[in-house]
Amino acid sequence: MAEELNRAILLALLSEPEPISLPRLGKRLGLGASVLMRALTLMGEASLGGQPGPGWVTLRLEDERWMAGLTEAGRRFCAEASHG
């Protein structure tokens, strides 16, 4: 289930040229902000249990809105996954 969720989030972010707000991303995917934030945190660079995340996404607070976007590492991962 988590793998499918991550894939859906990555594909949605891949289709956006610029970072997208969490409410807009959640609406597109039919997910709540807390579900998105949890998944995005795990796909970011944050260390959990001493293990750094893969760094596929970036989250930033912009004008009091959380924005999510793909990093270059995330774009490479998506490209490699689509060829594998």
mmCIF file of the C-alpha atoms, coordinates in Angstrom:
data_MODEL
# 
_entry.id   MODEL 
# 
loop_
_atom_site.group_PDB 
_atom_site.id 
_atom_site.type_symbol 
_atom_site.label_atom_id 
_atom_site.label_alt_id 
_atom_site.label_comp_id 
_atom_site.label_asym_id 
_atom_site.label_entity_id 
_atom_site.label_seq_id 
_atom_site.pdbx_PDB_ins_code 
_atom_site.Cartn_x 
_atom_site.Cartn_y 
_atom_site.Cartn_z 
_atom_site.occupancy 
_atom_site.B_iso_or_equiv 
_atom_site.pdbx_formal_charge 
_atom_site.auth_seq_id 
_atom_site.auth_comp_id 
_atom_site.auth_asym_id 
_atom_site.auth_atom_id 
_atom_site.pdbx_PDB_model_num 
ATOM 1  C CA . MET A 1 1  ? 0.000  0.000  0.000   1.00 0.00 ? 1  MET A CA 1 
ATOM 2  C CA . ALA A 1 2  ? 2.740  2.480  0.924   1.00 0.00 ? 2  ALA A CA 1 
ATOM 3  C CA . GLU A 1 3  ? 4.567  1.726  -2.306  1.00 0.00 ? 3  GLU A CA 1 
ATOM 4  C CA . GLU A 1 4  ? 1.432  2.479  -4.354  1.00 0.00 ? 4  GLU A CA 1 
ATOM 5  C CA . LEU A 1 5  ? 0.885  5.702  -2.421  1.00 0.00 ? 5  LEU A CA 1 
ATOM 6  C CA . ASN A 1 6  ? 4.487  6.798  -2.970  1.00 0.00 ? 6  ASN A CA 1 
ATOM 7  C CA . ARG A 1 7  ? 4.241  6.005  -6.672  1.00 0.00 ? 7  ARG A CA 1 
ATOM 8  C CA . ALA A 1 8  ? 1.019  8.026  -7.036  1.00 0.00 ? 8  ALA A CA 1 
ATOM 9  C CA . ILE A 1 9  ? 2.557  10.997 -5.224  1.00 0.00 ? 9  ILE A CA 1 
ATOM 10 C CA . LEU A 1 10 ? 5.765  10.874 -7.258  1.00 0.00 ? 10 LEU A CA 1 
ATOM 11 C CA . LEU A 1 11 ? 3.863  10.651 -10.545 1.00 0.00 ? 11 LEU A CA 1 
ATOM 12 C CA . ALA A 1 12 ? 1.634  13.581 -9.566  1.00 0.00 ? 12 ALA A CA 1 
ATOM 13 C CA . LEU A 1 13 ? 4.684  15.673 -8.649  1.00 0.00 ? 13 LEU A CA 1 
ATOM 14 C CA . LEU A 1 14 ? 6.455  14.636 -11.839 1.00 0.00 ? 14 LEU A CA 1 
ATOM 15 C CA . SER A 1 15 ? 3.605  16.094 -13.892 1.00 0.00 ? 15 SER A CA 1 
ATOM 16 C CA . GLU A 1 16 ? 4.050  19.504 -12.235 1.00 0.00 ? 16 GLU A CA 1 
ATOM 17 C CA . PRO A 1 17 ? 6.775  21.867 -13.481 1.00 0.00 ? 17 PRO A CA 1 
ATOM 18 C CA . GLU A 1 18 ? 6.726  23.789 -10.174 1.00 0.00 ? 18 GLU A CA 1 
ATOM 19 C CA . PRO A 1 19 ? 6.097  22.779 -6.553  1.00 0.00 ? 19 PRO A CA 1 
ATOM 20 C CA . ILE A 1 20 ? 2.417  22.242 -5.753  1.00 0.00 ? 20 ILE A CA 1 
ATOM 21 C CA . SER A 1 21 ? 0.483  23.039 -2.582  1.00 0.00 ? 21 SER A CA 1 
ATOM 22 C CA . LEU A 1 22 ? -0.446 20.141 -0.329  1.00 0.00 ? 22 LEU A CA 1 
ATOM 23 C CA . PRO A 1 23 ? -4.187 20.921 -0.535  1.00 0.00 ? 23 PRO A CA 1 
ATOM 24 C CA . ARG A 1 24 ? -4.058 20.839 -4.350  1.00 0.00 ? 24 ARG A CA 1 
ATOM 25 C CA . LEU A 1 25 ? -1.992 17.640 -4.361  1.00 0.00 ? 25 LEU A CA 1 
ATOM 26 C CA . GLY A 1 26 ? -4.327 16.057 -1.808  1.00 0.00 ? 26 GLY A CA 1 
ATOM 27 C CA . LYS A 1 27 ? -7.380 16.978 -3.855  1.00 0.00 ? 27 LYS A CA 1 
ATOM 28 C CA . ARG A 1 28 ? -5.834 15.507 -7.003  1.00 0.00 ? 28 ARG A CA 1 
ATOM 29 C CA . LEU A 1 29 ? -5.018 12.242 -5.223  1.00 0.00 ? 29 LEU A CA 1 
ATOM 30 C CA . GLY A 1 30 ? -8.031 12.107 -2.923  1.00 0.00 ? 30 GLY A CA 1 
ATOM 31 C CA . LEU A 1 31 ? -5.838 12.154 0.190   1.00 0.00 ? 31 LEU A CA 1 
ATOM 32 C CA . GLY A 1 32 ? -5.767 14.170 3.389   1.00 0.00 ? 32 GLY A CA 1 
ATOM 33 C CA . ALA A 1 33 ? -2.935 16.540 4.228   1.00 0.00 ? 33 ALA A CA 1 
ATOM 34 C CA . SER A 1 34 ? -1.706 14.389 7.128   1.00 0.00 ? 34 SER A CA 1 
ATOM 35 C CA . VAL A 1 35 ? -1.376 11.302 4.891   1.00 0.00 ? 35 VAL A CA 1 
ATOM 36 C CA . LEU A 1 36 ? 0.507  13.344 2.306   1.00 0.00 ? 36 LEU A CA 1 
ATOM 37 C CA . MET A 1 37 ? 2.781  14.988 4.864   1.00 0.00 ? 37 MET A CA 1 
ATOM 38 C CA . ARG A 1 38 ? 3.701  11.624 6.374   1.00 0.00 ? 38 ARG A CA 1 
ATOM 39 C CA . ALA A 1 39 ? 4.496  10.082 2.973   1.00 0.00 ? 39 ALA A CA 1 
ATOM 40 C CA . LEU A 1 40 ? 6.371  13.144 1.729   1.00 0.00 ? 40 LEU A CA 1 
ATOM 41 C CA . THR A 1 41 ? 8.443  13.282 4.907   1.00 0.00 ? 41 THR A CA 1 
ATOM 42 C CA . LEU A 1 42 ? 9.543  9.681  4.361   1.00 0.00 ? 42 LEU A CA 1 
ATOM 43 C CA . MET A 1 43 ? 10.487 10.449 0.740   1.00 0.00 ? 43 MET A CA 1 
ATOM 44 C CA . GLY A 1 44 ? 12.437 13.580 1.680   1.00 0.00 ? 44 GLY A CA 1 
ATOM 45 C CA . GLU A 1 45 ? 15.889 13.962 3.205   1.00 0.00 ? 45 GLU A CA 1 
ATOM 46 C CA . ALA A 1 46 ? 14.830 13.783 6.863   1.00 0.00 ? 46 ALA A CA 1 
ATOM 47 C CA . SER A 1 47 ? 16.632 11.203 8.982   1.00 0.00 ? 47 SER A CA 1 
ATOM 48 C CA . LEU A 1 48 ? 14.420 8.709  10.762  1.00 0.00 ? 48 LEU A CA 1 
ATOM 49 C CA . GLY A 1 49 ? 16.056 6.262  13.129  1.00 0.00 ? 49 GLY A CA 1 
ATOM 50 C CA . GLY A 1 50 ? 19.466 7.438  11.946  1.00 0.00 ? 50 GLY A CA 1 
ATOM 51 C CA . GLN A 1 51 ? 18.667 6.588  8.315   1.00 0.00 ? 51 GLN A CA 1 
ATOM 52 C CA . PRO A 1 52 ? 18.422 9.505  5.880   1.00 0.00 ? 52 PRO A CA 1 
ATOM 53 C CA . GLY A 1 53 ? 15.524 9.450  3.437   1.00 0.00 ? 53 GLY A CA 1 
ATOM 54 C CA . PRO A 1 54 ? 16.067 9.087  -0.311  1.00 0.00 ? 54 PRO A CA 1 
ATOM 55 C CA . GLY A 1 55 ? 15.708 12.832 -0.955  1.00 0.00 ? 55 GLY A CA 1 
ATOM 56 C CA . TRP A 1 56 ? 13.167 12.451 -3.773  1.00 0.00 ? 56 TRP A CA 1 
ATOM 57 C CA . VAL A 1 57 ? 10.934 15.317 -2.651  1.00 0.00 ? 57 VAL A CA 1 
ATOM 58 C CA . THR A 1 58 ? 11.249 18.689 -1.064  1.00 0.00 ? 58 THR A CA 1 
ATOM 59 C CA . LEU A 1 59 ? 8.757  20.291 1.305   1.00 0.00 ? 59 LEU A CA 1 
ATOM 60 C CA . ARG A 1 60 ? 8.826  23.976 2.099   1.00 0.00 ? 60 ARG A CA 1 
ATOM 61 C CA . LEU A 1 61 ? 6.574  26.486 3.771   1.00 0.00 ? 61 LEU A CA 1 
ATOM 62 C CA . GLU A 1 62 ? 5.818  29.313 1.357   1.00 0.00 ? 62 GLU A CA 1 
ATOM 63 C CA . ASP A 1 63 ? 3.467  32.149 2.345   1.00 0.00 ? 63 ASP A CA 1 
ATOM 64 C CA . GLU A 1 64 ? 1.958  29.928 5.064   1.00 0.00 ? 64 GLU A CA 1 
ATOM 65 C CA . ARG A 1 65 ? 1.287  27.078 2.574   1.00 0.00 ? 65 ARG A CA 1 
ATOM 66 C CA . TRP A 1 66 ? 3.167  23.806 2.407   1.00 0.00 ? 66 TRP A CA 1 
ATOM 67 C CA . MET A 1 67 ? 4.544  23.224 -1.080  1.00 0.00 ? 67 MET A CA 1 
ATOM 68 C CA . ALA A 1 68 ? 5.864  19.894 -2.376  1.00 0.00 ? 68 ALA A CA 1 
ATOM 69 C CA . GLY A 1 69 ? 8.059  19.264 -5.379  1.00 0.00 ? 69 GLY A CA 1 
ATOM 70 C CA . LEU A 1 70 ? 10.400 16.702 -6.862  1.00 0.00 ? 70 LEU A CA 1 
ATOM 71 C CA . THR A 1 71 ? 14.134 17.055 -6.458  1.00 0.00 ? 71 THR A CA 1 
ATOM 72 C CA . GLU A 1 72 ? 16.569 16.083 -9.196  1.00 0.00 ? 72 GLU A CA 1 
ATOM 73 C CA . ALA A 1 73 ? 17.088 12.801 -7.313  1.00 0.00 ? 73 ALA A CA 1 
ATOM 74 C CA . GLY A 1 74 ? 13.313 12.258 -7.461  1.00 0.00 ? 74 GLY A CA 1 
ATOM 75 C CA . ARG A 1 75 ? 13.211 12.936 -11.198 1.00 0.00 ? 75 ARG A CA 1 
ATOM 76 C CA . ARG A 1 76 ? 16.073 10.473 -11.748 1.00 0.00 ? 76 ARG A CA 1 
ATOM 77 C CA . PHE A 1 77 ? 14.306 7.862  -9.607  1.00 0.00 ? 77 PHE A CA 1 
ATOM 78 C CA . CYS A 1 78 ? 11.089 8.266  -11.634 1.00 0.00 ? 78 CYS A CA 1 
ATOM 79 C CA . ALA A 1 79 ? 13.015 8.000  -14.894 1.00 0.00 ? 79 ALA A CA 1 
ATOM 80 C CA . GLU A 1 80 ? 14.856 4.856  -13.741 1.00 0.00 ? 80 GLU A CA 1 
ATOM 81 C CA . ALA A 1 81 ? 11.664 3.287  -12.376 1.00 0.00 ? 81 ALA A CA 1 
ATOM 82 C CA . SER A 1 82 ? 9.848  3.816  -15.665 1.00 0.00 ? 82 SER A CA 1 
ATOM 83 C CA . HIS A 1 83 ? 12.635 1.987  -17.514 1.00 0.00 ? 83 HIS A CA 1 
ATOM 84 C CA . GLY A 1 84 ? 12.872 -0.909 -15.060 1.00 0.00 ? 84 GLY A CA 1 
# 
